Amino acid sequence: MTQNLTGKVAIVTGGGGSLGGAYALALARRGAKVVVNDLGSAPAGGGASRGPADQIVAEIQSLGGSAVANYDSVTEGARVMQCALDTYGRIDVVVNNAGILRDMSFHKMSTADFEDLYQVHLLGTFSLCNAAWPHLRGQGFGRIVNTGSAAGIYGNFGQANYSAMKLGIHGLTLSLAAEGRAKNIHVNTIAPAALSRLTLTVMSAEQLQAMRPDLVAPLVLWLCDPACTESGGLFEVGGGWIGKLRWERAAGHHFSPGAPLTPEDVAAQWQAITRFGPDSTHPASMAEAFGPFEKVMKGEIT
């Protein structure tokens, strides 16, 4: 298979950065027309510049591709979306990549430090998805790639705000995947590890030398492909390695719903409640997750 995205229109937010730029260039090389959205702010969110988006657009055009720069904030998803419609008349692919960092220990974190990350990461992702959704539904096709983080999956010291938004984004992905499936709209989350404006605030360029953004872009392109059936997935990716994650749930312990339940009872069964093993399950939907409660409601556990 040789991927060909000719005729497809993609929006890449944060498209002027190293990761976003790699995605935009890769999409253009495969034939897509690209809206390169980038406010051009600093890693912490201050300031604005047209330079980053303009540079990627110029690179795409030098390769013979088609691209347009957009400088709107991702919180104004309708404006970003309108740029795609005004320029190309449609939208097929959305890559939500824009982000900022405001790292500090939780006891020093202000409401503004939390709210600002919410605005860019979670609300920004929602805003563009919400603007694109009616168009994707109407044409019966769409591919959305949202950006999570290992910090959202595992938590990280000094990143309570960032972690909360990144895991929240995957929750949005899962619901959109469920709602979009019947309309051929596939939505996935990636957690990339790569050299970028954000990772340079926590790691050195030497440490990140092998973590090139172009090693993340192929996963993004595959998830955007019409032939890719994956939806609702969560993938860690970086340095040439890609792996899918899933939830795992211990078999747990059923207490009798008809008898009193005490903290001492819980403590006595703590090993069974927390033990992962061959009898663990991997629920992938609300219906699958509801299994233990369904047994109680059906009277199978008394």
DAHURA-V462092 format. One record per residue. RES is the residue in three letters. PHI is phi in whole degrees, -180 to 180 (* if undefined). PSI is psi in whole degrees, -180 to 180 (none if undefined). Layout:
BEGIN
{{RES:PHI:PSI} {RES:PHI:PSI}}
END
This chain:
BEGIN
{{MET:*:131} {THR:-114:117} {GLN:-67:137} {ASN:-138:113} {LEU:-106:21} {THR:-57:132} {GLY:94:-15} {LYS:-87:147} {VAL:-117:129} {ALA:-123:144} {ILE:-110:131} {VAL:-121:114} {THR:-84:151} {GLY:63:28} {GLY:-72:-6} {GLY:-94:-5} {GLY:-85:-177} {SER:-68:-47} {LEU:-71:-52} {GLY:-60:-39} {GLY:-64:-40} {ALA:-63:-40} {TYR:-65:-47} {ALA:-61:-46} {LEU:-64:-42} {ALA:-66:-42} {LEU:-63:-42} {ALA:-65:-39} {ARG:-64:-26} {ARG:-93:8} {GLY:106:-7} {ALA:-75:150} {LYS:-90:136} {VAL:-125:130} {VAL:-93:113} {VAL:-94:100} {ASN:-94:125} {ASP:-160:122} {LEU:-72:-23} {GLY:76:31} {SER:-84:168} {ALA:-74:165} {PRO:-54:-31} {ALA:-87:-5} {GLY:108:-6} {GLY:-86:155} {GLY:78:178} {ALA:-159:149} {SER:-156:139} {ARG:-83:-12} {GLY:-57:-50} {PRO:-59:-47} {ALA:-67:-42} {ASP:-61:-39} {GLN:-64:-44} {ILE:-68:-39} {VAL:-61:-44} {ALA:-62:-40} {GLU:-64:-43} {ILE:-63:-45} {GLN:-65:-33} {SER:-67:-23} {LEU:-88:-1} {GLY:91:7} {GLY:-90:177} {SER:-117:127} {ALA:-154:155} {VAL:-136:143} {ALA:-87:145} {ASN:-137:133} {TYR:-114:13} {ASP:-74:153} {SER:-67:145} {VAL:-66:-17} {THR:-69:-16} {GLU:-104:60} {GLY:-57:-35} {ALA:-64:-34} {ARG:-71:-42} {VAL:-62:-44} {MET:-63:-41} {GLN:-64:-32} {CYS:-61:-42} {ALA:-64:-44} {LEU:-67:-42} {ASP:-66:-35} {THR:-86:-44} {TYR:-122:-12} {GLY:82:3} {ARG:-165:175} {ILE:-145:138} {ASP:-125:-34} {VAL:-132:135} {VAL:-126:125} {VAL:-116:106} {ASN:-87:101} {ASN:-121:-18} {ALA:-62:143} {GLY:-168:162} {ILE:-135:166} {LEU:-125:146} {ARG:-144:70} {ASP:-78:134} {MET:-174:158} {SER:-65:152} {PHE:-61:-34} {HIS:-70:-12} {LYS:-103:-6} {MET:-78:132} {SER:-95:168} {THR:-60:-37} {ALA:-64:-38} {ASP:-64:-33} {PHE:-79:-46} {GLU:-65:-40} {ASP:-64:-39} {LEU:-70:-36} {TYR:-59:-45} {GLN:-59:-47} {VAL:-79:-49} {HIS:-78:-64} {LEU:-80:-51} {LEU:-67:-38} {GLY:-62:-43} {THR:-64:-46} {PHE:-58:-46} {SER:-61:-44} {LEU:-74:-40} {CYS:-59:-43} {ASN:-64:-38} {ALA:-72:-36} {ALA:-82:-26} {TRP:-54:-48} {PRO:-61:-35} {HIS:-72:-42} {LEU:-66:-42} {ARG:-63:-43} {GLY:-64:-33} {GLN:-96:-5} {GLY:69:31} {PHE:-162:139} {GLY:-174:149} {ARG:-133:126} {ILE:-124:130} {VAL:-118:116} {ASN:-100:155} {THR:-109:114} {GLY:-99:-151} {SER:-167:153} {ALA:-58:-31} {ALA:-63:-34} {GLY:-74:-31} {ILE:-77:-44} {TYR:-111:-13} {GLY:79:155} {ASN:-157:137} {PHE:-57:132} {GLY:83:6} {GLN:-132:39} {ALA:-59:-41} {ASN:-67:-49} {TYR:-64:-44} {SER:-61:-44} {ALA:-62:-43} {MET:-69:-40} {LYS:-69:-37} {LEU:-73:-34} {GLY:-61:-37} {ILE:-62:-39} {HIS:-69:-33} {GLY:-60:-41} {LEU:-62:-44} {THR:-56:-47} {LEU:-62:-42} {SER:-70:-41} {LEU:-66:-36} {ALA:-62:-41} {ALA:-66:-41} {GLU:-77:-29} {GLY:-89:-14} {ARG:-56:-44} {ALA:-69:-18} {LYS:-106:15} {ASN:61:35} {ILE:-108:114} {HIS:-107:134} {VAL:-130:128} {ASN:-137:163} {THR:-119:136} {ILE:-116:148} {ALA:-120:90} {PRO:-84:147} {ALA:-120:109} {ALA:-162:162} {LEU:-65:122} {SER:-156:175} {ARG:-60:-31} {LEU:-81:-45} {THR:-68:-25} {LEU:-68:-15} {THR:-79:-15} {VAL:-124:-15} {MET:-136:159} {SER:-84:160} {ALA:-62:-33} {GLU:-66:-42} {GLN:-64:-33} {LEU:-97:7} {GLN:-55:-41} {ALA:-84:-6} {MET:-96:66} {ARG:-74:140} {PRO:-59:-31} {ASP:-68:-12} {LEU:-84:-10} {VAL:-94:-34} {ALA:-55:-38} {PRO:-61:-35} {LEU:-65:-44} {VAL:-59:-45} {LEU:-63:-41} {TRP:-65:-41} {LEU:-66:-19} {CYS:-92:-5} {ASP:-76:140} {PRO:-58:-27} {ALA:-83:-12} {CYS:-81:124} {THR:-100:-2} {GLU:-64:135} {SER:-153:140} {GLY:81:12} {GLY:-84:157} {LEU:-127:122} {PHE:-127:131} {GLU:-91:142} {VAL:-153:140} {GLY:167:147} {GLY:62:23} {GLY:91:2} {TRP:-109:138} {ILE:-135:132} {GLY:-145:140} {LYS:-91:142} {LEU:-107:156} {ARG:-147:160} {TRP:-74:146} {GLU:-127:135} {ARG:-125:132} {ALA:-61:155} {ALA:-60:-31} {GLY:74:-171} {HIS:-138:133} {HIS:-94:118} {PHE:-90:156} {SER:-68:122} {PRO:-69:-14} {GLY:-93:-1} {ALA:-116:156} {PRO:-60:146} {LEU:-124:126} {THR:-116:162} {PRO:-58:-33} {GLU:-66:-36} {ASP:-64:-42} {VAL:-62:-46} {ALA:-60:-39} {ALA:-66:-26} {GLN:-109:17} {TRP:-61:-36} {GLN:-63:-44} {ALA:-67:-37} {ILE:-67:-35} {THR:-106:-3} {ARG:-83:127} {PHE:-98:140} {GLY:-171:-160} {PRO:-61:-25} {ASP:-93:6} {SER:-66:156} {THR:-120:167} {HIS:-132:71} {PRO:-62:135} {ALA:-119:8} {SER:-157:166} {MET:-60:-39} {ALA:-62:-45} {GLU:-68:-38} {ALA:-68:-22} {PHE:-83:-3} {GLY:-50:-52} {PRO:-61:-34} {PHE:-77:-32} {GLU:-63:-36} {LYS:-62:-39} {VAL:-67:-46} {MET:-67:-27} {LYS:-85:-2} {GLY:80:13} {GLU:-76:-21} {ILE:-115:119} {THR:-126:none}}
END
